[in-house]
Amino acid sequence: MDKLLAQLVEKLQKAFGDRLVSVVLYGSAAAGDHQAKFSDYNILCVLSEITPRELGAGEDIFRWWREQCSPAPLLLTEHEVATSSDCFAIEFLDIQRRHRLLFGKDVITALVVDNSFYRAQVEHDLRAKLLRLRQKAGGMLSNPDLLRRLLLDSVSTFCVLFRHSLLLTGVEAGDHKRDVISRSQETFGIDTAPFLTLLDVRDEKRKPRDFDPVDTLSACMKGISQVIDAVDQLAK
């Protein structure tokens, strides 16, 4: 991983020169919870300005990075980092909690995240992801393999949102998914079994065909709804 990241930083330095302010690795790879089959290397690239010139300079690099099976780096100006944390509270809190500075100025550690819309964003994202899960699952209930893959791809997202839901209630769950699920059971009363089953398959402790995807979907949706109701109550 380090060799690949060093290559990326070198390419970004050559492309942007003194306009490159910072390169930050964030997410599971920065927290030591990276899984090759399910996780990406997430990169925040901070520039002094972003115009078509910068977009053009980064085109070949971003294409190369996608070929390494990771999403294109997230491009922000230093000004945007400093002024947009209120509307991206979840994203910036996650980057702040789990990041590694690869190059340049540390624009993350001292960042103040405005909590004004934090609860609303957590509830919004939980509801939106649940709706999306239902929408996708509705088109693949007759295909167990596709439904299993959907659930395995989705569980990480819900673990992130459960962690933020816990933080809203003053509960610190750490960064590891199993800890988040355990604390969610204690705090929100969810059934841990469906979520732990999916994590077991992701960790190759169980085989995909060892669980019934329809029953697991049903149990997961119930648990997600319980967390949504708890977060909604925080606004009362």
LOLUMDO-73994 format. One record per residue: x, z, y of N, C-alpha, C, O in turn. Coordinates in steps of 0.2 Angstrom, whole numbers, padded with zeros to 4 digits, always signed. Layout:
% residues N
XZYXZYXZYXZY ...
This chain:
% residues 236
+0004+0000-0006+0000+0000+0000+0004+0000+0006+0003-0004+0011 +0009+0004+0006+0014+0005+0012+0017-0002+0014+0018-0003+0020 +0019-0005+0009+0022-0012+0011+0017-0017+0014+0019-0020+0018 +0011-0017+0011+0006-0021+0014+0004-0019+0021+0004-0024+0025 +0004-0013+0022+0002-0011+0029+0008-0012+0034+0007-0014+0040 +0014-0012+0032+0020-0013+0036+0020-0021+0038+0021-0023+0043 +0018-0025+0033+0017-0032+0034+0012-0034+0039+0013-0038+0044 +0006-0030+0039+0001-0031+0044+0003-0029+0051+0002-0033+0055 +0006-0023+0051+0009-0021+0058+0014-0026+0061+0013-0028+0067 +0018-0028+0057+0023-0033+0059+0020-0040+0062+0022-0042+0067 +0015-0042+0058+0011-0048+0060+0007-0047+0067+0007-0051+0071 +0004-0041+0067+0001-0039+0073+0005-0039+0079+0003-0041+0085 +0011-0036+0078+0016-0035+0084+0018-0042+0086+0019-0043+0092 +0020-0047+0082+0022-0053+0084+0016-0057+0087+0018-0061+0092 +0010-0056+0085+0004-0060+0088+0003-0057+0095+0001-0061+0099 +0003-0051+0096+0000-0048+0102+0005-0045+0107+0004-0044+0113 +0011-0044+0105+0016-0042+0109+0015-0035+0112+0012-0031+0109 +0016-0035+0119+0015-0028+0122+0007-0027+0124+0005-0022+0127 +0003-0032+0122-0004-0031+0122-0007-0026+0116-0013-0024+0117 -0003-0025+0111-0005-0021+0106-0003-0014+0107+0002-0012+0108 -0009-0010+0108-0008-0003+0110-0008+0002+0104-0004+0006+0104 -0011+0000+0099-0011+0005+0093-0014+0001+0087-0018-0003+0087 -0012+0003+0081-0014+0001+0074-0015+0007+0070-0011+0011+0069 -0022+0008+0068-0024+0014+0064-0027+0012+0058-0031+0008+0057 -0025+0016+0053-0028+0015+0046-0033+0021+0046-0031+0027+0048 -0039+0020+0044-0044+0025+0043-0048+0024+0037-0048+0019+0034 -0052+0029+0036-0057+0029+0030-0053+0032+0024-0049+0036+0024 -0056+0030+0018-0054+0033+0011-0046+0032+0010-0043+0037+0007 -0043+0027+0012-0036+0026+0011-0032+0031+0015-0027+0033+0012 -0034+0032+0021-0031+0037+0025-0032+0044+0022-0028+0049+0024 -0037+0045+0019-0039+0052+0016-0036+0053+0009-0037+0059+0006 -0033+0048+0006-0031+0049-0001-0037+0048-0006-0036+0051-0012 -0042+0045-0004-0048+0045-0009-0050+0037-0010-0055+0036-0011 -0044+0033-0010-0045+0026-0010-0046+0024-0018-0043+0027-0022 -0051+0020-0019-0052+0017-0026-0052+0010-0025-0056+0006-0022 -0047+0007-0029-0046-0001-0028-0052-0005-0030-0053-0010-0026 -0056-0003-0034-0062-0007-0036-0068-0007-0031-0072-0011-0030 -0068-0001-0027-0074+0000-0022-0072+0001-0015-0076+0000-0011 -0066+0002-0014-0064+0004-0007-0059-0002-0004-0056-0006-0007 -0060-0002+0003-0056-0006+0007-0050-0003+0011-0050+0004+0011 -0046-0006+0014-0041-0004+0019-0044-0005+0025-0044-0011+0028 -0046+0000+0029-0049-0001+0035-0044+0000+0041-0041+0005+0041 -0044-0005+0045-0039-0005+0051-0043-0005+0058-0047-0010+0059 -0041-0001+0062-0043-0001+0069-0037-0004+0073-0031-0001+0073 -0038-0010+0076-0032-0013+0081-0035-0012+0088-0040-0015+0090 -0031-0008+0092-0032-0007+0099-0028-0011+0103-0022-0011+0103 -0031-0015+0108-0027-0020+0112-0029-0018+0119-0034-0014+0121 -0024-0020+0124-0025-0019+0131-0031-0023+0134-0034-0021+0138 -0032-0029+0131-0038-0033+0133-0040-0038+0127-0036-0039+0122 -0046-0040+0126-0048-0044+0121-0052-0050+0124-0057-0050+0127 -0049-0056+0124-0051-0062+0126-0051-0067+0121-0048-0066+0116 -0053-0073+0122-0052-0079+0117-0045-0079+0115-0043-0081+0109 -0040-0078+0120-0033-0079+0118-0031-0074+0112-0028-0076+0108 -0033-0068+0113-0032-0063+0108-0035-0064+0101-0032-0064+0096 -0041-0067+0102-0045-0068+0095-0041-0074+0092-0041-0074+0086 -0039-0079+0096-0035-0085+0093-0029-0082+0090-0027-0085+0084 -0025-0078+0093-0019-0076+0091-0020-0072+0084-0015-0072+0080 -0025-0069+0083-0026-0065+0077-0030-0068+0071-0030-0065+0066 -0032-0074+0073-0036-0078+0068-0032-0078+0061-0035-0077+0056 -0026-0081+0061-0022-0082+0054-0021-0075+0051-0021-0074+0045 -0020-0070+0055-0018-0063+0052-0024-0060+0049-0024-0058+0044 -0030-0061+0052-0036-0058+0050-0038-0062+0043-0041-0059+0039 -0037-0068+0043-0039-0072+0037-0034-0070+0031-0036-0069+0026 -0028-0069+0033-0023-0066+0028-0025-0059+0025-0025-0058+0019 -0027-0055+0030-0029-0048+0028-0035-0048+0024-0036-0045+0019 -0040-0053+0025-0046-0053+0021-0044-0056+0014-0047-0054+0009 -0039-0060+0013-0037-0062+0007-0034-0057+0003-0033-0057-0003 -0032-0051+0006-0029-0045+0003-0035-0041+0001-0035-0035-0002 -0041-0044+0001-0048-0040-0001-0050-0034+0003-0052-0029+0001 -0048-0035+0010-0050-0030+0015-0053-0033+0021-0052-0039+0022 -0058-0030+0024-0061-0033+0030-0057-0034+0036-0051-0030+0036 -0058-0039+0040-0054-0040+0046-0053-0033+0050-0058-0030+0050 -0048-0032+0053-0047-0026+0057-0052-0026+0063-0055-0031+0065 -0054-0020+0064-0059-0019+0070-0055-0019+0076-0050-0015+0077 -0057-0023+0081-0054-0025+0087-0058-0021+0093-0063-0022+0094 -0054-0017+0096-0057-0013+0102-0051-0013+0107-0045-0013+0106 -0053-0013+0114-0049-0012+0119-0048-0004+0120-0052+0000+0117 -0042-0002+0123-0041+0005+0124-0047+0008+0128-0049+0014+0127 -0049+0004+0133-0055+0006+0137-0061+0007+0133-0065+0012+0134 -0063+0003+0128-0069+0004+0124-0068+0010+0119-0073+0013+0118 -0062+0011+0117-0061+0017+0113-0063+0023+0117-0066+0028+0114 -0061+0023+0123-0062+0029+0127-0069+0030+0130-0072+0036+0131 -0073+0025+0130-0080+0025+0133-0086+0024+0128-0092+0024+0130 -0085+0022+0122-0090+0020+0117-0091+0025+0112-0095+0024+0107 -0088+0031+0112-0089+0036+0106-0096+0039+0106-0098+0042+0101 -0099+0038+0112-0106+0041+0112-0111+0037+0108-0115+0040+0104 -0110+0031+0108-0115+0026+0104-0112+0025+0097-0116+0022+0093 -0106+0027+0095-0103+0026+0089-0101+0033+0086-0095+0033+0084 -0105+0038+0087-0103+0045+0086-0100+0045+0078-0095+0048+0077 -0104+0043+0074-0102+0043+0067-0096+0040+0065-0091+0043+0062 -0095+0034+0068-0089+0030+0066-0083+0033+0069-0078+0034+0066 -0083+0035+0075-0077+0038+0079-0076+0045+0076-0070+0047+0075 -0081+0049+0074-0079+0056+0071-0076+0054+0064-0071+0058+0062 -0078+0049+0060-0075+0048+0054-0068+0046+0055-0063+0048+0051 -0067+0041+0060-0060+0039+0061-0056+0045+0063-0050+0045+0061 -0058+0049+0067-0055+0055+0070-0053+0060+0064-0047+0062+0064 -0057+0061+0059-0056+0065+0054-0051+0062+0049-0047+0066+0045 -0051+0056+0048-0047+0053+0042-0044+0046+0045-0046+0041+0044 -0038+0048+0048-0034+0042+0050-0027+0043+0050-0025+0049+0049 -0023+0038+0050-0016+0038+0050-0013+0033+0055-0015+0027+0055 -0009+0035+0060-0007+0030+0065-0001+0026+0062+0004+0029+0059 -0002+0020+0062+0003+0015+0059+0008+0012+0065+0013+0011+0063 +0005+0012+0071+0009+0009+0076+0006+0011+0083+0000+0012+0084 +0011+0013+0088+0009+0013+0095+0006+0020+0097+0008+0025+0094 +0002+0020+0101-0001+0026+0105-0007+0029+0101-0011+0025+0098 -0007+0035+0100-0012+0039+0097-0018+0039+0101-0018+0044+0106 -0023+0035+0100-0029+0035+0105-0035+0039+0102-0040+0039+0104 -0034+0042+0096-0039+0044+0092-0039+0052+0092-0045+0055+0093 -0034+0055+0091-0034+0063+0090-0037+0066+0095-0041+0071+0094 -0036+0065+0102-0038+0069+0107-0045+0066+0110-0048+0068+0115 -0048+0061+0106-0054+0058+0108-0060+0063+0108-0061+0066+0103 -0064+0063+0113-0070+0068+0113-0076+0064+0112-0078+0059+0115 -0079+0066+0106-0085+0062+0104-0091+0066+0107-0092+0071+0105 -0095+0062+0110-0101+0064+0113-0107+0065+0108-0108+0060+0104 -0109+0071+0107-0114+0073+0102-0121+0072+0104-0126+0073+0100 -0122+0069+0110-0129+0068+0112-0134+0064+0107-0139+0066+0106 -0131+0059+0105-0135+0055+0100-0133+0055+0093-0135+0051+0089 -0129+0060+0091-0126+0061+0085-0131+0062+0079-0131+0058+0074 -0136+0067+0081-0141+0068+0076-0145+0062+0075-0147+0060+0069 -0147+0059+0080-0152+0053+0080-0148+0047+0076-0152+0044+0072 -0142+0046+0077-0138+0041+0074-0138+0042+0066-0139+0038+0062 -0137+0049+0064-0137+0050+0057-0143+0049+0054-0144+0046+0049 -0149+0051+0057-0155+0050+0054-0157+0042+0054-0159+0040+0049 -0155+0039+0060-0156+0032+0060-0153+0028+0054-0156+0024+0050 -0146+0030+0053-0142+0027+0048-0145+0028+0041-0145+0024+0036 -0147+0035+0040-0150+0036+0033-0156+0032+0032-0157+0030+0026 -0160+0032+0037-0167+0028+0036-0165+0021+0035-0168+0018+0030 -0161+0018+0039-0159+0011+0038-0156+0009+0031-0158+0004+0028 -0151+0013+0029-0148+0012+0023-0153+0013+0017-0153+0009+0012 -0158+0018+0017-0163+0019+0012-0167+0013+0012-0169+0010+0007 -0170+0010+0018-0174+0004+0018-0170-0002+0015-0173-0006+0011 -0164-0002+0017-0160-0008+0014-0159-0007+0007-0159-0012+0003 -0158-0001+0004-0157+0000-0003-0164-0002-0007-0164-0006-0012 -0169+0000-0004-0176-0002-0007-0177-0010-0007-0179-0013-0012 -0175-0013-0001-0176-0020+0000-0172-0024-0006-0174-0029-0009 -0166-0022-0006-0161-0025-0011-0163-0024-0018-0164-0028-0023 -0165-0017-0020-0167-0015-0027-0173-0019-0029-0174-0021-0035 -0178-0020-0024-0184-0023-0026-0183-0030-0028-0188-0033-0032 -0178-0033-0027-0176-0040-0029-0172-0040-0036-0170-0046-0038 -0171-0035-0039-0166-0035-0045-0168-0029-0050-0164-0028-0054 -0174-0027-0050-0176-0022-0054-0176-0024-0062-0175-0021-0066 -0177-0031-0062-0177-0034-0069-0170-0036-0071-0169-0038-0077 -0165-0035-0067-0158-0036-0069-0154-0030-0069-0151-0028-0063 -0153-0026-0074-0150-0019-0074-0143-0020-0072-0141-0015-0068 -0139-0025-0073-0132-0025-0071-0132-0026-0064-0127-0022-0061 -0136-0030-0061-0136-0031-0053-0138-0024-0050-0135-0022-0045 -0143-0021-0053-0145-0015-0050-0140-0009-0050-0139-0005-0046 -0137-0009-0056-0131-0004-0057-0126-0005-0051-0123-0001-0048 -0124-0012-0050-0119-0013-0046-0121-0011-0039-0117-0009-0035 -0127-0012-0037-0130-0010-0030-0129-0003-0029-0127-0001-0024 -0131+0001-0034-0131+0008-0034-0123+0011-0033-0122+0015-0029 -0119+0008-0037-0112+0010-0037-0109+0008-0030-0105+0012-0027 -0111+0002-0027-0109+0000-0020-0112+0005-0015-0108+0006-0010 -0117+0008-0016-0121+0011-0011-0119+0019-0011-0120+0022-0005 -0117+0022-0016-0116+0029-0016-0111+0031-0011-0112+0037-0008 -0106+0028-0010-0101+0030-0005-0104+0030+0002-0102+0035+0005 -0108+0026+0004-0111+0026+0010-0115+0032+0011-0115+0035+0016 -0119+0033+0006-0124+0039+0007-0120+0046+0006-0122+0051+0009 -0114+0046+0003-0110+0052+0003-0107+0053+0010-0107+0059+0013 -0105+0048+0014-0103+0048+0021-0109+0051+0025-0108+0056+0029 -0115+0048+0024-0120+0051+0028-0123+0058+0027-0125+0061+0031 -0122+0059+0020-0124+0066+0018-0118+0071+0021-0120+0077+0024 -0112+0069+0022-0107+0073+0025-0109+0075+0032-0108+0080+0035 -0111+0069+0036-0113+0070+0043-0119+0074+0043-0120+0078+0048 -0123+0074+0039-0129+0078+0039-0128+0085+0038-0130+0090+0041 -0123+0087+0034-0120+0093+0033-0117+0096+0039-0118+0102+0041 -0113+0092+0042-0110+0094+0048-0115+0096+0054-0114+0100+0058 -0120+0092+0054-0125+0094+0059-0128+0101+0058-0131+0104+0063 -0128+0103+0051-0131+0109+0050-0126+0115+0050-0127+0121+0049 -0120+0113+0052-0114+0118+0052-0111+0119+0046-0107+0124+0045 -0112+0114+0041-0108+0115+0035-0103+0110+0034-0104+0104+0035 -0097+0113+0033-0091+0109+0032-0090+0107+0024-0090+0112+0020 -0090+0101+0022-0090+0099+0015-0083+0095+0013-0082+0094+0008 -0079+0094+0018-0073+0091+0017-0074+0083+0016-0079+0081+0018 -0069+0080+0013-0069+0073+0013-0070+0070+0006-0072+0064+0005 -0070+0074+0001-0071+0071-0006-0079+0071-0008-0082+0076-0006 -0080+0066-0010-0087+0064-0012-0091+0069-0016-0096+0071-0015 -0087+0072-0021-0091+0077-0026-0092+0083-0022-0097+0086-0023 -0088+0085-0018-0089+0091-0014-0095+0090-0009-0099+0095-0008 -0096+0084-0006-0101+0083-0002-0108+0083-0006-0113+0086-0003 -0108+0080-0012-0114+0081-0016-0116+0088-0018-0121+0090-0018 -0111+0092-0020-0112+0099-0021-0115+0103-0016-0119+0106-0016 -0112+0102-0010-0114+0106-0004-0121+0103-0002-0125+0107+0001 -0122+0097-0003-0129+0094-0001-0134+0097-0006-0140+0098-0004 -0133+0099-0012-0137+0102-0017-0139+0109-0014-0144+0111-0014 -0133+0113-0012-0134+0119-0009-0138+0120-0003-0142+0124-0002 -0137+0115+0001-0140+0115+0008-0147+0111+0008-0151+0114+0012 -0148+0106+0005-0154+0102+0005-0158+0102-0001-0164+0100-0001 -0155+0105-0006-0159+0105-0013-0159+0099-0017-0164+0098-0021 -0155+0094-0015-0155+0088-0019-0153+0089-0026-0149+0093-0028 -0155+0084-0031-0153+0084-0038-0146+0080-0037-0146+0075-0035 -0141+0084-0040-0134+0081-0040-0133+0075-0045-0129+0071-0044 -0137+0076-0050-0135+0072-0056-0135+0064-0055-0130+0061-0057 -0140+0061-0052-0139+0054-0051-0133+0052-0047-0129+0047-0048 -0131+0056-0042-0125+0054-0037-0119+0055-0041-0114+0051-0041 -0118+0061-0045-0112+0062-0049-0111+0057-0054-0106+0055-0056 -0117+0055-0057-0116+0049-0062-0113+0043-0059-0109+0040-0063 -0115+0041-0054-0112+0035-0050-0105+0036-0049-0101+0032-0050 -0103+0042-0046-0096+0044-0045-0092+0044-0051-0086+0042-0051 -0095+0046-0057-0091+0046-0063-0090+0039-0065-0084+0038-0068 -0095+0034-0064-0093+0027-0066-0088+0024-0062-0084+0021-0064 -0089+0026-0055-0083+0023-0051-0077+0026-0052-0072+0022-0052 -0076+0032-0055-0070+0035-0057-0068+0033-0064-0063+0036-0067 -0072+0029-0067-0071+0027-0074-0071+0032-0079-0067+0032-0084 -0075+0037-0078-0076+0043-0082-0082+0041-0087-0082+0044-0092 -0086+0037-0085-0091+0034-0089-0092+0027-0088-0089+0024-0083 -0095+0024-0093-0096+0016-0092-0103+0015-0089-0107+0019-0089 -0103+0009-0085-0109+0007-0082-0115+0007-0086-0121+0009-0083 -0115+0005-0092-0121+0005-0096-0123+0012-0099-0128+0012-0103 -0120+0017-0097-0121+0024-0100-0127+0027-0096-0130+0032-0097 -0129+0023-0090-0135+0026-0086-0140+0021-0085-0139+0015-0085 -0146+0024-0085-0152+0019-0083-0153+0018-0076-0154+0023-0072 -0152+0012-0073-0152+0011-0066-0158+0012-0063-0158+0014-0057 -0164+0011-0066-0170+0012-0063-0172+0020-0062-0174+0022-0056 -0170+0024-0067-0171+0031-0066-0166+0034-0061-0168+0038-0057 -0160+0031-0061-0155+0033-0056-0157+0031-0049-0156+0035-0044 -0160+0025-0048-0162+0023-0041-0168+0028-0039-0168+0030-0033 -0173+0029-0043-0178+0034-0042-0176+0041-0039-0178+0043-0034 -0171+0044-0043-0168+0050-0041-0164+0050-0035-0165+0055-0031 -0160+0045-0034-0156+0044-0028-0161+0044-0022-0160+0047-0017 -0166+0039-0022-0171+0039-0017-0174+0045-0015-0175+0047-0009 -0176+0049-0020-0179+0056-0018-0174+0060-0015-0176+0064-0010 -0168+0060-0017-0163+0065-0014-0161+0062-0007-0160+0067-0002 -0161+0056-0006-0160+0053+0001-0165+0055+0006-0164+0057+0012 -0171+0055+0003-0177+0057+0007-0177+0064+0009-0179+0066+0015 -0175+0068+0005-0174+0075+0006-0169+0077+0012-0170+0081+0016 -0164+0073+0012-0159+0074+0017-0161+0071+0024-0160+0075+0029 -0165+0066+0023-0168+0063+0030-0173+0068+0033-0173+0069+0039 -0177+0071+0028-0182+0076+0031-0178+0082+0034-0180+0085+0039 -0173+0084+0031-0169+0090+0034-0166+0088+0041-0166+0092+0045 -0163+0082+0041-0160+0080+0048-0165+0079+0053-0164+0081+0059 -0171+0076+0051-0177+0076+0056-0179+0082+0058-0181+0083+0064 -0179+0087+0054-0181+0094+0056-0177+0097+0062-0179+0101+0066 -0170+0095+0062-0166+0097+0067-0168+0095+0074-0165+0098+0079 -0172+0090+0074-0174+0088+0081-0180+0092+0084-0182+0091+0089 -0183+0096+0079-0189+0099+0081-0188+0105+0086-0192+0109+0088 
